[in-house]
Amino acid sequence: MHILGPDTAEWMGTAYRFVLNAADTGGAVAVFESVTGPGLGPPLHMHRDADETFVVQSGDVEFWVEGERFTRGPGQAAFVARGQEHTFRVCDTAPGRMLTMLTPGGFEEFFREVAEGGFTLPEDMGRVCEVAEKYQLVFTGPPLGGREDPKKGG
């Protein structure tokens, strides 16, 4: 994924480089860069306590937020308010790179924990959910596929 270094993690086809941690900002915000493989993205989920802003740096990324689907390309952004169900997937033939900001910070530690634990989905979903609970993350459905609505499963 080509961004791994001293403050990084890699999990489930995505490499993360932590730019600003909650500890750096007194908990106000966390910023990380991610590179996600083509066709990949997280399961449908929501953050109970954090707003999330994505800025696409390269590639095209399809988002699903509260039933609305839209695509963002380089230089474009998407905002997801806390409590909103959402997911995304890279819909390009090359990896997608995004800069993500979470307000407040702290959630970035989720990626460190699941990467260090070597957890995979769906095999370790129970363990991943245990870690997620600590960071106010709730999984609510499957990843975003080709054309289906993740809430309807196809």
SETORZA-685161 format. One line per field, with one value per atom (N, C-alpha, C): chain; x, y, z. Coordinates in nm, 2 decimals, always signed. Example, Ala and Ser with C-alpha at 12.3 -4.5 7.8 and 13.67 -1.06 7.14 Angstrom:
chain (A | A | A | A | A | A)
u (+1.32 | +1.23 | +1.32 | +1.28 | +1.37 | +1.29)
v (-0.57 | -0.45 | -0.33 | -0.22 | -0.11 | +0.00)
w (+0.78 | +0.78 | +0.78 | +0.71 | +0.71 | +0.79)
END
This chain:
chain (A | A | A | A | A | A | A | A | A | A | A | A | A | A | A | A | A | A | A | A | A | A | A | A | A | A | A | A | A | A | A | A | A | A | A | A | A | A | A | A | A | A | A | A | A | A | A | A | A | A | A | A | A | A | A | A | A | A | A | A | A | A | A | A | A | A | A | A | A | A | A | A | A | A | A | A | A | A | A | A | A | A | A | A | A | A | A | A | A | A | A | A | A | A | A | A | A | A | A | A | A | A | A | A | A | A | A | A | A | A | A | A | A | A | A | A | A | A | A | A | A | A | A | A | A | A | A | A | A | A | A | A | A | A | A | A | A | A | A | A | A | A | A | A | A | A | A | A | A | A | A | A | A | A | A | A | A | A | A | A | A | A | A | A | A | A | A | A | A | A | A | A | A | A | A | A | A | A | A | A | A | A | A | A | A | A | A | A | A | A | A | A | A | A | A | A | A | A | A | A | A | A | A | A | A | A | A | A | A | A | A | A | A | A | A | A | A | A | A | A | A | A | A | A | A | A | A | A | A | A | A | A | A | A | A | A | A | A | A | A | A | A | A | A | A | A | A | A | A | A | A | A | A | A | A | A | A | A | A | A | A | A | A | A | A | A | A | A | A | A | A | A | A | A | A | A | A | A | A | A | A | A | A | A | A | A | A | A | A | A | A | A | A | A | A | A | A | A | A | A | A | A | A | A | A | A | A | A | A | A | A | A | A | A | A | A | A | A | A | A | A | A | A | A | A | A | A | A | A | A | A | A | A | A | A | A | A | A | A | A | A | A | A | A | A | A | A | A | A | A | A | A | A | A | A | A | A | A | A | A | A | A | A | A | A | A | A | A | A | A | A | A | A | A | A | A | A | A | A | A | A | A | A | A | A | A | A | A | A | A | A | A | A | A | A | A | A | A | A | A | A | A | A | A | A | A | A | A | A | A | A | A | A | A | A | A | A | A | A | A | A | A | A | A | A | A | A | A | A | A | A | A | A | A | A | A | A | A | A | A | A | A | A | A | A | A | A | A | A | A | A | A | A | A | A | A | A | A | A | A | A | A)
u (+0.08 | +0.00 | +0.09 | +0.21 | +0.31 | +0.30 | +0.23 | +0.24 | +0.28 | +0.32 | +0.36 | +0.48 | +0.49 | +0.60 | +0.59 | +0.65 | +0.64 | +0.51 | +0.42 | +0.29 | +0.18 | +0.18 | +0.09 | +0.03 | -0.07 | -0.13 | -0.19 | -0.20 | -0.27 | -0.37 | -0.49 | -0.60 | -0.70 | -0.72 | -0.83 | -0.82 | -0.70 | -0.68 | -0.67 | -0.65 | -0.63 | -0.51 | -0.43 | -0.31 | -0.35 | -0.32 | -0.35 | -0.22 | -0.21 | -0.10 | -0.16 | -0.13 | -0.19 | -0.11 | -0.18 | -0.12 | -0.13 | -0.25 | -0.27 | -0.35 | -0.30 | -0.38 | -0.45 | -0.55 | -0.62 | -0.53 | -0.42 | -0.32 | -0.25 | -0.24 | -0.18 | -0.26 | -0.40 | -0.49 | -0.58 | -0.54 | -0.62 | -0.75 | -0.76 | -0.88 | -0.98 | -0.94 | -1.03 | -1.06 | -0.95 | -0.96 | -0.85 | -0.88 | -0.78 | -0.78 | -0.67 | -0.65 | -0.57 | -0.61 | -0.53 | -0.55 | -0.45 | -0.45 | -0.47 | -0.55 | -0.57 | -0.56 | -0.51 | -0.51 | -0.58 | -0.69 | -0.78 | -0.78 | -0.77 | -0.76 | -0.89 | -0.88 | -1.00 | -1.11 | -1.24 | -1.35 | -1.37 | -1.28 | -1.29 | -1.35 | -1.40 | -1.45 | -1.50 | -1.54 | -1.58 | -1.73 | -1.77 | -1.91 | -1.99 | -2.12 | -2.20 | -2.19 | -2.18 | -2.15 | -2.19 | -2.18 | -2.20 | -2.11 | -2.08 | -2.00 | -2.09 | -2.10 | -2.20 | -2.15 | -2.02 | -1.97 | -1.88 | -1.87 | -1.78 | -1.83 | -1.81 | -1.83 | -1.71 | -1.74 | -1.63 | -1.63 | -1.52 | -1.50 | -1.40 | -1.43 | -1.34 | -1.31 | -1.18 | -1.13 | -1.06 | -1.12 | -1.06 | -0.94 | -0.83 | -0.70 | -0.67 | -0.71 | -0.69 | -0.79 | -0.83 | -0.93 | -1.07 | -1.17 | -1.31 | -1.37 | -1.44 | -1.50 | -1.65 | -1.72 | -1.86 | -1.90 | -1.99 | -2.04 | -2.18 | -2.22 | -2.36 | -2.38 | -2.46 | -2.49 | -2.64 | -2.69 | -2.83 | -2.92 | -2.89 | -2.97 | -2.93 | -2.85 | -2.81 | -2.68 | -2.67 | -2.55 | -2.49 | -2.36 | -2.29 | -2.15 | -2.08 | -1.94 | -1.86 | -1.74 | -1.65 | -1.52 | -1.46 | -1.33 | -1.23 | -1.11 | -1.00 | -1.04 | -1.01 | -1.04 | -1.18 | -1.26 | -1.40 | -1.40 | -1.51 | -1.52 | -1.66 | -1.67 | -1.80 | -1.80 | -1.91 | -1.92 | -2.03 | -2.00 | -2.09 | -2.11 | -2.22 | -2.25 | -2.25 | -2.21 | -2.22 | -2.36 | -2.37 | -2.50 | -2.56 | -2.50 | -2.55 | -2.48 | -2.57 | -2.52 | -2.45 | -2.33 | -2.26 | -2.16 | -2.11 | -2.00 | -1.95 | -1.85 | -1.79 | -1.72 | -1.69 | -1.60 | -1.53 | -1.41 | -1.33 | -1.39 | -1.43 | -1.50 | -1.41 | -1.28 | -1.18 | -1.10 | -1.02 | -0.94 | -0.80 | -0.78 | -0.66 | -0.70 | -0.61 | -0.64 | -0.69 | -0.77 | -0.82 | -0.75 | -0.71 | -0.64 | -0.73 | -0.75 | -0.83 | -0.77 | -0.80 | -0.76 | -0.89 | -0.89 | -1.01 | -0.99 | -1.09 | -1.08 | -1.20 | -1.17 | -1.28 | -1.28 | -1.40 | -1.41 | -1.52 | -1.49 | -1.35 | -1.26 | -1.14 | -1.04 | -1.06 | -0.98 | -0.98 | -1.01 | -1.10 | -1.14 | -1.02 | -0.92 | -0.80 | -0.74 | -0.76 | -0.70 | -0.77 | -0.89 | -0.96 | -0.87 | -0.82 | -0.75 | -0.62 | -0.55 | -0.43 | -0.47 | -0.57 | -0.61 | -0.64 | -0.73 | -0.77 | -0.65 | -0.56 | -0.45 | -0.35 | -0.32 | -0.23 | -0.29 | -0.42 | -0.49 | -0.49 | -0.46 | -0.46 | -0.60 | -0.70 | -0.84 | -0.88 | -0.97 | -1.02 | -1.17 | -1.23 | -1.38 | -1.41 | -1.51 | -1.61 | -1.56 | -1.45 | -1.41 | -1.40 | -1.35 | -1.34 | -1.43 | -1.55 | -1.65 | -1.68 | -1.69 | -1.72 | -1.61 | -1.49 | -1.38 | -1.36 | -1.39 | -1.38 | -1.49 | -1.61 | -1.72 | -1.68 | -1.61 | -1.57 | -1.48 | -1.38 | -1.29 | -1.37 | -1.46 | -1.54 | -1.62 | -1.68 | -1.76 | -1.68 | -1.55 | -1.47 | -1.46 | -1.47 | -1.46 | -1.59 | -1.70 | -1.83 | -1.87 | -1.82 | -1.85 | -1.95 | -2.05 | -2.15 | -2.16 | -2.14 | -2.16 | -2.31 | -2.36 | -2.51 | -2.55 | -2.45 | -2.48 | -2.35 | -2.37 | -2.26 | -2.19 | -2.07 | -2.00 | -2.09 | -2.05 | -2.12 | -2.07 | -2.16 | -2.13 | -2.16 | -2.15 | -2.17 | -2.29 | -2.41 | -2.53 | -2.63 | -2.61 | -2.71 | -2.71 | -2.82 | -2.84 | -2.80 | -2.70 | -2.65 | -2.75 | -2.86 | -2.96 | -3.06 | -3.06 | -3.15 | -3.08 | -2.95 | -2.87 | -2.87 | -2.90 | -2.89 | -2.98)
v (-0.12 | +0.00 | +0.13 | +0.12 | +0.22 | +0.34 | +0.33 | +0.44 | +0.40 | +0.27 | +0.22 | +0.28 | +0.32 | +0.38 | +0.37 | +0.46 | +0.44 | +0.46 | +0.54 | +0.56 | +0.51 | +0.38 | +0.32 | +0.19 | +0.15 | +0.02 | -0.03 | -0.16 | -0.21 | -0.32 | -0.30 | -0.40 | -0.41 | -0.54 | -0.58 | -0.50 | -0.49 | -0.43 | -0.28 | -0.22 | -0.08 | -0.05 | +0.04 | +0.09 | +0.23 | +0.25 | +0.38 | +0.44 | +0.57 | +0.65 | +0.76 | +0.76 | +0.85 | +0.98 | +1.09 | +1.22 | +1.30 | +1.30 | +1.36 | +1.26 | +1.23 | +1.14 | +1.23 | +1.17 | +1.24 | +1.29 | +1.22 | +1.27 | +1.39 | +1.41 | +1.53 | +1.66 | +1.64 | +1.75 | +1.76 | +1.70 | +1.71 | +1.64 | +1.55 | +1.47 | +1.54 | +1.66 | +1.74 | +1.67 | +1.62 | +1.56 | +1.46 | +1.37 | +1.27 | +1.28 | +1.27 | +1.28 | +1.16 | +1.09 | +0.98 | +0.97 | +0.92 | +0.90 | +0.75 | +0.71 | +0.57 | +0.54 | +0.42 | +0.37 | +0.24 | +0.23 | +0.11 | +0.05 | -0.08 | -0.15 | -0.14 | -0.16 | -0.15 | -0.24 | -0.19 | -0.27 | -0.29 | -0.24 | -0.26 | -0.15 | -0.18 | -0.08 | -0.15 | -0.07 | -0.13 | -0.18 | -0.26 | -0.29 | -0.17 | -0.17 | -0.06 | -0.04 | +0.09 | +0.11 | +0.26 | +0.29 | +0.43 | +0.45 | +0.57 | +0.62 | +0.69 | +0.64 | +0.71 | +0.84 | +0.87 | +0.99 | +1.08 | +1.05 | +1.12 | +1.15 | +1.28 | +1.32 | +1.27 | +1.24 | +1.19 | +1.27 | +1.32 | +1.39 | +1.32 | +1.28 | +1.22 | +1.31 | +1.32 | +1.40 | +1.30 | +1.28 | +1.19 | +1.25 | +1.18 | +1.23 | +1.17 | +1.04 | +0.98 | +0.86 | +0.83 | +0.73 | +0.78 | +0.70 | +0.73 | +0.64 | +0.70 | +0.63 | +0.65 | +0.54 | +0.55 | +0.54 | +0.63 | +0.64 | +0.60 | +0.55 | +0.52 | +0.58 | +0.69 | +0.75 | +0.77 | +0.69 | +0.70 | +0.68 | +0.59 | +0.55 | +0.63 | +0.73 | +0.81 | +0.76 | +0.73 | +0.68 | +0.80 | +0.82 | +0.92 | +0.88 | +0.94 | +0.91 | +1.04 | +1.03 | +1.14 | +1.11 | +1.20 | +1.18 | +1.27 | +1.28 | +1.36 | +1.50 | +1.55 | +1.69 | +1.71 | +1.60 | +1.61 | +1.55 | +1.59 | +1.55 | +1.50 | +1.42 | +1.37 | +1.39 | +1.43 | +1.45 | +1.35 | +1.29 | +1.19 | +1.24 | +1.28 | +1.32 | +1.20 | +1.22 | +1.11 | +1.05 | +0.92 | +0.85 | +0.81 | +0.86 | +0.83 | +0.70 | +0.61 | +0.48 | +0.52 | +0.45 | +0.48 | +0.37 | +0.38 | +0.29 | +0.35 | +0.29 | +0.34 | +0.22 | +0.24 | +0.14 | +0.21 | +0.17 | +0.22 | +0.16 | +0.25 | +0.20 | +0.23 | +0.21 | +0.24 | +0.11 | +0.11 | -0.01 | +0.00 | +0.12 | +0.14 | +0.17 | +0.16 | +0.19 | +0.34 | +0.36 | +0.49 | +0.55 | +0.67 | +0.74 | +0.85 | +0.85 | +0.95 | +1.00 | +1.13 | +1.19 | +1.19 | +1.14 | +1.13 | +1.20 | +1.28 | +1.35 | +1.31 | +1.27 | +1.24 | +1.34 | +1.39 | +1.49 | +1.44 | +1.41 | +1.42 | +1.31 | +1.31 | +1.21 | +1.09 | +0.99 | +0.87 | +0.74 | +0.75 | +0.63 | +0.57 | +0.65 | +0.60 | +0.48 | +0.47 | +0.36 | +0.23 | +0.23 | +0.11 | +0.04 | +0.11 | +0.05 | -0.01 | +0.05 | +0.00 | -0.14 | -0.14 | -0.26 | -0.38 | -0.36 | -0.47 | -0.52 | -0.42 | -0.46 | -0.55 | -0.50 | -0.57 | -0.71 | -0.72 | -0.84 | -0.94 | -0.89 | -0.98 | -1.03 | -0.95 | -0.99 | -0.98 | -1.07 | -1.06 | -1.07 | -1.02 | -1.03 | -1.12 | -1.20 | -1.21 | -1.30 | -1.37 | -1.47 | -1.43 | -1.31 | -1.26 | -1.15 | -1.15 | -1.04 | -1.02 | -1.12 | -1.11 | -1.03 | -1.06 | -1.00 | -0.85 | -0.83 | -0.70 | -0.61 | -0.67 | -0.59 | -0.55 | -0.64 | -0.61 | -0.49 | -0.49 | -0.37 | -0.25 | -0.26 | -0.15 | -0.08 | -0.16 | -0.11 | -0.01 | -0.03 | +0.06 | +0.19 | +0.20 | +0.32 | +0.37 | +0.33 | +0.38 | +0.36 | +0.25 | +0.20 | +0.09 | +0.10 | -0.01 | -0.05 | -0.18 | -0.24 | -0.26 | -0.22 | -0.23 | -0.31 | -0.35 | -0.43 | -0.46 | -0.52 | -0.56 | -0.45 | -0.48 | -0.38 | -0.34 | -0.23 | -0.19 | -0.27 | -0.33 | -0.41 | -0.33 | -0.40 | -0.33 | -0.24 | -0.29 | -0.20 | -0.22 | -0.31 | -0.34 | -0.23 | -0.22 | -0.14 | -0.22 | -0.18 | -0.26 | -0.29 | -0.21 | -0.23 | -0.34 | -0.36 | -0.47 | -0.59 | -0.59 | -0.71 | -0.76 | -0.67 | -0.71 | -0.65)
w (+0.00 | +0.00 | +0.00 | +0.03 | +0.02 | +0.11 | +0.22 | +0.31 | +0.45 | +0.47 | +0.60 | +0.65 | +0.77 | +0.84 | +0.99 | +1.06 | +1.21 | +1.27 | +1.22 | +1.28 | +1.19 | +1.16 | +1.06 | +1.11 | +1.04 | +1.06 | +0.93 | +0.91 | +0.79 | +0.84 | +0.78 | +0.82 | +0.71 | +0.67 | +0.57 | +0.44 | +0.38 | +0.25 | +0.26 | +0.38 | +0.39 | +0.47 | +0.43 | +0.50 | +0.56 | +0.68 | +0.75 | +0.80 | +0.78 | +0.83 | +0.92 | +1.05 | +1.14 | +1.14 | +1.10 | +1.08 | +1.21 | +1.27 | +1.41 | +1.49 | +1.60 | +1.69 | +1.80 | +1.86 | +1.97 | +2.07 | +2.10 | +2.20 | +2.16 | +2.02 | +1.97 | +1.98 | +1.99 | +1.98 | +2.11 | +2.21 | +2.34 | +2.32 | +2.22 | +2.20 | +2.10 | +2.05 | +1.96 | +1.83 | +1.77 | +1.63 | +1.61 | +1.52 | +1.47 | +1.32 | +1.26 | +1.11 | +1.07 | +0.97 | +0.91 | +0.76 | +0.70 | +0.55 | +0.54 | +0.44 | +0.42 | +0.27 | +0.24 | +0.10 | +0.10 | +0.02 | +0.02 | -0.12 | -0.12 | -0.25 | -0.33 | -0.46 | -0.55 | -0.50 | -0.50 | -0.46 | -0.32 | -0.23 | -0.09 | -0.01 | +0.10 | +0.20 | +0.32 | +0.42 | +0.55 | +0.54 | +0.64 | +0.65 | +0.69 | +0.67 | +0.71 | +0.86 | +0.90 | +1.04 | +1.08 | +1.20 | +1.25 | +1.37 | +1.39 | +1.50 | +1.59 | +1.72 | +1.81 | +1.85 | +1.86 | +1.92 | +1.83 | +1.70 | +1.62 | +1.48 | +1.44 | +1.30 | +1.22 | +1.09 | +1.01 | +0.87 | +0.84 | +0.71 | +0.63 | +0.50 | +0.41 | +0.30 | +0.27 | +0.15 | +0.06 | -0.06 | -0.16 | -0.22 | -0.21 | -0.27 | -0.41 | -0.42 | -0.55 | -0.56 | -0.69 | -0.71 | -0.70 | -0.72 | -0.71 | -0.59 | -0.51 | -0.39 | -0.39 | -0.38 | -0.37 | -0.22 | -0.18 | -0.04 | -0.04 | +0.08 | +0.11 | +0.25 | +0.26 | +0.39 | +0.41 | +0.51 | +0.54 | +0.41 | +0.33 | +0.21 | +0.09 | +0.10 | -0.02 | -0.07 | -0.20 | -0.27 | -0.35 | -0.34 | -0.43 | -0.44 | -0.54 | -0.57 | -0.55 | -0.49 | -0.48 | -0.55 | -0.61 | -0.68 | -0.61 | -0.67 | -0.61 | -0.59 | -0.47 | -0.43 | -0.38 | -0.38 | -0.33 | -0.19 | -0.12 | +0.02 | +0.05 | +0.16 | +0.21 | +0.36 | +0.42 | +0.56 | +0.61 | +0.72 | +0.79 | +0.93 | +0.97 | +1.11 | +1.20 | +1.33 | +1.43 | +1.43 | +1.44 | +1.44 | +1.31 | +1.20 | +1.07 | +1.02 | +0.97 | +0.91 | +0.78 | +0.76 | +0.63 | +0.60 | +0.48 | +0.43 | +0.30 | +0.25 | +0.12 | +0.06 | -0.07 | -0.13 | -0.24 | -0.27 | -0.38 | -0.51 | -0.60 | -0.72 | -0.84 | -0.82 | -0.93 | -0.95 | -1.05 | -1.07 | -1.00 | -0.94 | -0.86 | -0.72 | -0.62 | -0.49 | -0.47 | -0.37 | -0.34 | -0.22 | -0.22 | -0.11 | -0.06 | +0.08 | +0.14 | +0.26 | +0.29 | +0.42 | +0.50 | +0.62 | +0.70 | +0.84 | +0.88 | +1.00 | +1.09 | +1.21 | +1.31 | +1.42 | +1.45 | +1.56 | +1.65 | +1.78 | +1.84 | +1.80 | +1.83 | +1.80 | +1.90 | +1.87 | +1.95 | +1.88 | +1.77 | +1.70 | +1.62 | +1.59 | +1.52 | +1.59 | +1.72 | +1.80 | +1.76 | +1.71 | +1.67 | +1.56 | +1.47 | +1.36 | +1.41 | +1.51 | +1.57 | +1.63 | +1.71 | +1.79 | +1.70 | +1.60 | +1.51 | +1.43 | +1.39 | +1.31 | +1.39 | +1.51 | +1.60 | +1.64 | +1.65 | +1.69 | +1.57 | +1.45 | +1.33 | +1.30 | +1.34 | +1.31 | +1.17 | +1.12 | +0.98 | +0.99 | +0.88 | +0.87 | +0.75 | +0.76 | +0.88 | +0.99 | +0.97 | +1.07 | +1.21 | +1.24 | +1.37 | +1.41 | +1.35 | +1.37 | +1.52 | +1.60 | +1.74 | +1.81 | +1.78 | +1.85 | +1.80 | +1.67 | +1.61 | +1.67 | +1.69 | +1.76 | +1.90 | +1.97 | +2.11 | +2.11 | +2.01 | +2.00 | +1.96 | +1.87 | +1.82 | +1.93 | +2.02 | +2.13 | +2.21 | +2.23 | +2.31 | +2.24 | +2.11 | +2.03 | +1.98 | +2.04 | +2.00 | +1.85 | +1.80 | +1.66 | +1.67 | +1.59 | +1.58 | +1.43 | +1.41 | +1.27 | +1.25 | +1.14 | +1.12 | +0.99 | +0.91 | +0.79 | +0.71 | +0.59 | +0.51 | +0.44 | +0.38 | +0.30 | +0.18 | +0.12 | +0.00 | -0.12 | -0.19 | -0.31 | -0.44 | -0.55 | -0.68 | -0.69 | -0.68 | -0.70 | -0.59 | -0.50 | -0.40 | -0.29 | -0.22 | -0.10 | +0.02 | +0.10 | +0.20 | +0.31 | +0.32 | +0.41 | +0.37 | +0.24 | +0.18 | +0.14 | +0.15 | +0.13 | -0.02 | -0.11 | -0.25 | -0.33)
END
